[in-house]
Amino acid sequence: MKYLALDVGEKTIGLAVSDPLGLAPRPLATLSRRGARTDVPALDQLAREHGAEALLVGYPVHVSGEAGTAAARAARLARQLKAKTGLPVLGIDERYSTLEAEEFLREAGGRRGRRRPDDHAVAAALILRRFLEEGEAVVLARW
């Protein structure tokens, strides 16, 4: 099964796709958020272009497991994507994914300093990798 994973932030959405067999993640791109009227159709188009059979939305819960405002934002987008695409949409535990992405990029390129757009695409790839490795154990929500 082929997946499109999303790392949903306030200003950007990081994207990653799996290979056709659904085994390996690959960072794809980072979209600047413009609002649901623009974001949802753009994500629908990307899902179609890449042959995604399911969408994985990073679901940012607190360390305690409680959902906050970021989780509500991700859930709202997930429901809109479900309605537009008709694809299964799963909320994936994304705790620490952005920090892991920053660390990965720092180690890979010696980069220091502020976050860059690549961080979010790599975070989406890490969310996807977590799902591919752990399966249902990391699914926190279904829309």
N, C-alpha and C positions, 0 to 999 in steps of 0.2 A: 504494500500500500504506500502511496506517495503522500507526503505531508508538507504543509506550509505552516511554519511556526512564526509567531509574532511576539515580540517583546514590546509591550505597549507602555509608552511613557507619556508625559504631559505634552511634550513638543515633538516627539518623533515616535515612529514605529519601526523597530528593527525586524528584519525578515530573514528567514532561512528556509531552505528546502531540503528534502531528503532525495536520495538517488531514486531511480525508478523502482528498485526493490524495497525501498523503505528501510535501508540499513545504515546509511551514512548521511550525516548532516553537512550542509554547506551554507555559509553565510551568503546572503543574496544582495540585500540593499537596505538602506534606511530611508524611510519616507518622512518628510516633514508633515506634521499634522496640520490640516486645514479645516477640519470639521467633518462631521459624519456625512454630510451631503457629497463631499469630495472623497473622503477617505474610504468609505465603504465600497463605492463603485470601483475605485482604484485597486483595492484589495481583492475584490471579486474578479477583476480582470487579471490580476497577477496569479490568482489561484487557477484560473482557466488556462492561462498561458503555460503554466508549469505543470498542469495536469494533476493538481492536488485532489486527493480523494477525501481529505479531512483537514481541518484547521486546528492547530494547537495554539491556544492563547495563554501566554504567561499569566498566571494568577498570583499576584503579589500579596501573600498573607504575611502578617507579622511573625516573628520568631515563635510567639505563643500559639500561632495557628489561627488567630483571629483575623477577619477581613477588615480592611480599612477603606479609606477613600480611593486609593489606587486600585484596590480590588474591585470596588464598585464601578470605576471607570472602565476597567478591563471587561467586566461582566456586561456592561451596557454595550460596548463595542461587539462583544461576542454574540449577544442576542441579535444585534443588527446584521452581523455577518451571517448568522444562521438563517435569518429571514431572507436575505438577499441571495445567498449562494445555494441554500438547501443542503449544504454539506454538514456532516457531523462536526461539531465544534466542542473541543475539550479544554477545560481549564487545567493547566499544568502547574504544579508547584514550582515557582521560580525563585524561591528564596536564594539570595546571594548570586544570582546569575550575572548581574551587571558587574559586581565586584570580581567575580571569577573571570569575566571577559576582560576587564581592565588589567587584571594580573596576567592573564594569558598574553595580551598584546604587549604589555610591558616586558615580559620575559622574551617574547618573540622578537621585539624590535628595540628594546632598550628605551622605550618611550616613557617620558615622565610628563606630569602636568595634568591639564584639564581633560575631561572626557571629550571624545571625538565621535562623529557619527558611526564609525566602524564598530565602536563599543557595543552599540545596540544590535547590529546585525550578528556580531559574534555572540552576544547574549542570547539572541534568538536561536542560534546554532547550538548553544549549550542547553537551552530548554529542550530543543528537539533531541539532542543526544541523550539527555536524562530520560526522556520518554522512551526512546528506542532501546535504551539499556534496561530500564526498570518497569516499563509498561504501566499497567493499571495502578501500580503502587504510588505513582506521582500524580494521578488524576484527582483533582479536588472538586471539579464541577463539570457538568454536561449541560449544554444548551441545545 
